[in-house]
């Protein structure tokens, strides 16, 4: 079929992707944010070979209950303010870009096109995602690391980062952020659309290509598990670089290559998979909830 021209994409069509994306992002983040906090702490605890006094955890379960017991339940939601402010615009940009790109890149019928559409979605969403992620992860460290600056909340963290590091401080990890999330999203949507197609062919849909709930969850879970694990090494480097200025002694690097070399030297190659399990149990339900909510809200709107 002929590719749609830009003029064929009416504003109503774009809004039909953006509005569900905004709502889906907020719903997913509210439910899964504590798992994000656990993931962040597991990924940074070993920096420098564990010589800087950071609180260490044995597993995702141990981290969750330790934070809950010693710092309280609200600590698990550290950085939630930044997420709530950024979730709607970032998810709106993300899903809007994905749907528009997918129309131009095979209409969902091509695995390569779906991968490329996922990458396009990531690049657009990152305009908001990257600074949101920096603020969120600085706050998620909490009492784990002896930080040079303490923040009272998301707005205070944002203000201090801009004041002391400039706007560059918010986008310091932008390249490694793309190197992490562009392949993640490309891989996620390539697998998700393939699984979705299999489920539709098998009859697990309502007659309008809307998946049944169980098929929706299984498709999203399969895509989330694979994409989360494969891109975890890059995510470890990205996370450490984004929190580096919170404790320069513990994170003595200013670039992603330097961060990767430091990790390899002091902790070994296995450290690239620190927090992989936590990342899977955070992102898989988050994306499953997000995509399921997105598909349902979009279906209602249409």
PEZIJO-V675974 format. One record per run of one state. SS is the DSSP state (~ for helix, > for strand, _ for the rest). FROM is the first residue (numbers start at 0). LEN is the number of residues. If there is no record, write none. Layout:
SS & FROM & LEN
SS & FROM & LEN
//
This chain:
_ & 0 & 5
~ & 5 & 3
_ & 8 & 2
~ & 10 & 34
_ & 44 & 2
~ & 46 & 3
_ & 49 & 10
~ & 59 & 11
_ & 70 & 2
~ & 72 & 5
_ & 77 & 2
~ & 79 & 25
_ & 104 & 6
~ & 110 & 30
_ & 140 & 13
~ & 153 & 12
_ & 165 & 1
~ & 166 & 4
_ & 170 & 3
~ & 173 & 28
_ & 201 & 3
> & 204 & 1
_ & 205 & 5
> & 210 & 1
_ & 211 & 1
~ & 212 & 18
_ & 230 & 1
~ & 231 & 15
_ & 246 & 9
~ & 255 & 12
_ & 267 & 1
~ & 268 & 5
_ & 273 & 2
~ & 275 & 26
_ & 301 & 1
//
